[in-house]
Amino acid sequence: MGRQYHMEVGGDDFDIDLLFYNLHLHSYVVIGLKTGKFEPADVGQVLFYVNTVDAKLKSDSDNPTIGIILCKDKNRIVAEYALANITSPIGISEYKITSAIPKNLKSSLPTIGELEEELNDYLRKKKSKKNTKRK
């Protein structure tokens, strides 16, 4: 549904990192992206978003909203305590950043030089059209 999905609650503005709707599950999915280590407060934030989506977007025919926290690192025990007694479906997962491009995709992606050349061509054409309109 969107990135930085805007929600207004009680006159305050909030932006959900990622909001999806899963057609197979008939459920909204709230994703909180964390660039660092998991903190217990992250659960409170995502739970707030889950509750807000359930109240404002979810219909009676939808299943409960799912919350996912993606973080760079997590302490499993801290995560278990943070989720204890939470009844909403919320999960925590780590992500890995890699600079390696899979071999099967590498040949289909343009090089940095090719991207720069395309951008320069585009800018030259745009400038040329602008100059033509002025005459």
TORNU-312367 format. One record per atom (N, C-alpha, C): x, y, z. Coordinates in steps of 0.05 Angstrom, whole numbers, padded with zeros to 5 digits, always signed. Example, Ala and Ser with C-alpha at 12.3 -4.5 7.8 and 13.67 -1.06 7.14 Angstrom:
// TORNU-312367
+00264-00114+00156 +00246-00090+00156 +00264-00066+00156 +00257-00045+00142 +00273-00021+00143 +00258+00001+00157 
END
This chain:
// TORNU-312367
+00016-00024+00000 +00000+00000+00000 +00017+00025+00000 +00041+00022+00011 +00059+00045+00010 +00082+00044+00028 +00100+00062+00022 +00124+00067+00039 +00119+00093+00053 +00126+00095+00079 +00121+00118+00095 +00091+00125+00094 +00074+00104+00098 +00045+00107+00097 +00036+00125+00119 +00023+00147+00112 +00015+00167+00132 -00011+00160+00146 -00011+00162+00172 -00035+00158+00188 -00037+00182+00208 -00061+00192+00212 -00066+00213+00232 -00081+00200+00255 -00071+00204+00279 -00084+00193+00303 -00086+00215+00324 -00111+00222+00331 -00115+00242+00352 -00102+00269+00346 -00100+00276+00320 -00088+00301+00313 -00058+00300+00309 -00046+00277+00315 -00017+00274+00311 -00012+00257+00286 +00011+00263+00273 +00018+00250+00248 +00039+00228+00253 +00034+00205+00239 +00052+00182+00241 +00056+00171+00213 +00080+00159+00208 +00086+00147+00182 +00096+00118+00187 +00081+00099+00176 +00088+00071+00178 +00110+00066+00157 +00132+00053+00164 +00154+00049+00146 +00144+00036+00120 +00131+00013+00122 +00119-00001+00099 +00092-00013+00107 +00073-00010+00090 +00046-00022+00095 +00038-00037+00070 +00032-00063+00074 +00023-00080+00052 -00005-00091+00059 -00018-00101+00038 -00042-00117+00042 -00037-00143+00028 -00039-00165+00043 -00034-00192+00032 -00061-00203+00023 -00064-00206-00003 -00090-00216-00014 -00096-00244-00007 -00075-00261-00004 -00080-00289+00003 -00089-00291+00032 -00077-00276+00050 -00084-00277+00078 -00107-00259+00086 -00114-00241+00068 -00135-00220+00073 -00128-00205+00099 -00103-00195+00098 -00092-00182+00122 -00073-00160+00115 -00074-00138+00130 -00054-00117+00128 -00029-00127+00141 -00006-00117+00131 +00020-00124+00142 +00036-00098+00146 +00042-00092+00171 +00057-00069+00179 +00086-00077+00183 +00104-00063+00169 +00133-00070+00173 +00147-00046+00184 +00161-00050+00206 +00178-00030+00218 +00207-00036+00211 +00220-00017+00198 +00248-00021+00190 +00266-00008+00211 +00285-00022+00221 +00304-00012+00241 +00332-00015+00231 +00347+00007+00230 +00375+00005+00219 +00395-00005+00239 +00387-00008+00264 +00405-00018+00285 +00395-00043+00298 +00404-00047+00322 +00397-00070+00338 +00368-00067+00348 +00354-00089+00351 +00327-00090+00361 +00327-00078+00390 +00307-00061+00394 +00302-00050+00421 +00273-00058+00429 +00268-00064+00454 +00241-00071+00462 +00220-00049+00455 +00228-00024+00455 +00209-00002+00448 +00199-00005+00419 +00214-00019+00402 +00205-00023+00374 +00179-00038+00373 +00175-00057+00392 +00150-00072+00394 +00126-00053+00399 +00130-00034+00417 +00109-00015+00424 +00101+00002+00400 +00121+00010+00384 +00116+00026+00360 +00100+00010+00340 +00109-00014+00334 +00096-00031+00314 +00068-00039+00324 +00065-00045+00349 +00039-00052+00360 +00020-00028+00357 +00030-00004+00362 +00013+00020+00358 +00004+00022+00329 +00022+00017+00310 +00014+00018+00282 -00006-00004+00275 -00002-00028+00286 -00020-00051+00281 -00048-00043+00291 -00049-00033+00316 -00075-00025+00327 -00089-00003+00311 -00073+00016+00301 -00083+00038+00286 -00095+00028+00259 -00080+00011+00246 -00089-00001+00220 -00115-00017+00225 -00115-00033+00247 -00139-00048+00253 -00163-00030+00257 -00159-00007+00270 -00181+00011+00276 -00190+00028+00252 -00171+00036+00236 -00177+00055+00214 -00180+00043+00186 -00167+00021+00181 -00167+00010+00153 -00180-00017+00151 -00176-00034+00171 -00186-00062+00170 -00216-00063+00169 -00227-00080+00152 -00256-00085+00152 -00262-00110+00168 -00287-00115+00172 -00296-00139+00187 -00288-00165+00173 -00285-00164+00146 -00278-00188+00132 -00248-00193+00131 -00232-00174+00140 -00203-00177+00140 -00194-00192+00165 -00172-00206+00163 -00159-00219+00186 -00143-00198+00201 -00135-00204+00226 -00119-00185+00241 -00094-00176+00227 -00087-00152+00231 -00062-00140+00220 -00038-00154+00232 -00018-00159+00215 +00007-00171+00222 +00029-00150+00225 +00044-00152+00246 +00067-00133+00249 +00093-00148+00246 +00112-00136+00231 +00138-00148+00228 +00159-00126+00234 +00178-00132+00250 +00200-00114+00256 +00225-00126+00243 +00237-00111+00224 +00262-00119+00211 +00284-00102+00222 +00304-00115+00234 +00326-00101+00247 +00353-00113+00238 +00373-00097+00242 +00400-00106+00234 +00410-00129+00252 +00402-00128+00277 +00412-00148+00296 +00391-00150+00319 +00390-00174+00331 +00372-00177+00354 +00383-00197+00374 +00377-00192+00398 +00383-00211+00420 +00357-00227+00423 +00359-00253+00418 +00335-00270+00418 +00320-00269+00445 +00335-00269+00467 +00322-00269+00493 +00307-00243+00498 +00320-00220+00491 +00307-00194+00494 +00281-00194+00477 +00283-00204+00452 +00260-00205+00434 +00237-00222+00446 +00244-00244+00458 +00223-00261+00470 +00209-00247+00493 +00224-00234+00510 +00212-00219+00532 +00195-00196+00522 +00205-00182+00501 +00190-00160+00490 +00163-00168+00478 +00162-00193+00468 +00137-00203+00456 +00119-00218+00475 +00129-00224+00499 +00113-00239+00518 +00087-00224+00524 +00065-00239+00524 +00038-00228+00530 +00027-00210+00508 +00040-00208+00486 +00029-00193+00463 +00011-00212+00448 -00014-00204+00444 -00033-00222+00431 -00035-00217+00401 -00026-00194+00391 -00027-00188+00363 -00004-00204+00349 -00008-00212+00324 +00013-00227+00310 +00036-00208+00302 +00057-00209+00317 +00081-00192+00312 +00105-00210+00313 +00123-00206+00293 +00148-00221+00292 +00172-00202+00289 +00195-00213+00295 +00220-00198+00293 +00239-00214+00277 +00252-00201+00258 +00271-00215+00241 +00295-00197+00235 +00318-00210+00232 +00342-00195+00225 +00345-00194+00194 +00358-00174+00185 +00364-00173+00156 +00394-00171+00152 +00404-00179+00130 +00432-00178+00123 +00435-00161+00098 +00453-00142+00099 +00459-00126+00075 +00483-00138+00061 +00481-00141+00035 +00503-00152+00020 +00510-00135-00003 +00535-00134-00010 +00543-00118-00033 +00545-00136-00058 +00543-00162-00054 +00546-00180-00076 +00519-00183-00091 +00520-00181-00117 +00497-00185-00134 +00497-00213-00143 +00474-00227-00141 +00473-00255-00151 +00482-00257-00180 +00497-00278-00187 +00508-00281-00214 +00486-00280-00235 +00463-00292-00229 +00442-00293-00250 +00430-00266-00255 +00434-00246-00237 +00423-00219-00242 +00445-00200-00252 +00469-00206-00246 +00491-00187-00252 +00492-00179-00281 +00489-00198-00299 +00491-00193-00328 +00467-00176-00338 +00445-00176-00324 +00422-00161-00333 +00420-00133-00322 +00438-00126-00303 +00438-00099-00292 +00458-00081-00306 +00452-00055-00310 +00471-00037-00323 +00495-00031-00304 +00517-00024-00316 +00540-00016-00300 +00537+00013-00291 +00553+00022-00273 +00552+00050-00264 +00558+00069-00287 +00577+00061-00304 +00583+00077-00328 +00559+00080-00347 +00545+00058-00351 +00522+00058-00368 +00500+00076-00357 +00496+00074-00331 +00476+00091-00318 +00483+00121-00320 +00509+00127-00316 +00518+00155-00319 +00514+00165-00347 +00520+00148-00367 +00517+00156-00395 +00487+00161-00401 +00470+00144-00392 +00441+00147-00396 +00431+00173-00384 +00440+00179-00359 +00432+00203-00345 +00442+00228-00360 +00467+00227-00369 +00478+00250-00384 +00463+00254-00410 +00456+00233-00424 +00440+00235-00449 +00413+00248-00443 +00401+00238-00422 +00375+00249-00414 +00376+00279-00408 +00397+00287-00393 +00400+00315-00386 +00406+00332-00410 +00422+00322-00429 +00428+00337-00454 +00403+00341-00470 +00387+00320-00473 +00362+00322-00488 +00342+00341-00475 +00341+00340-00449 +00323+00358-00434 +00332+00387-00438 +00358+00392-00436 +00369+00419-00440 +00364+00429-00468 +00367+00410-00488 +00363+00417-00516 +00334+00425-00521 +00315+00410-00510 +00287+00417-00513 +00280+00444-00501 +00292+00449-00477 +00287+00474-00464 +00297+00498-00481 +00321+00495-00493 +00332+00516-00510 +00316+00519-00535 +00305+00497-00546 +00289+00499-00570 +00263+00514-00565 +00251+00511-00542 +00226+00524-00534 +00230+00554-00531 +00254+00562-00523 +00260+00591-00518 +00262+00606-00544 +00269+00592-00566 +00274+00606-00592 +00249+00614-00605 
END
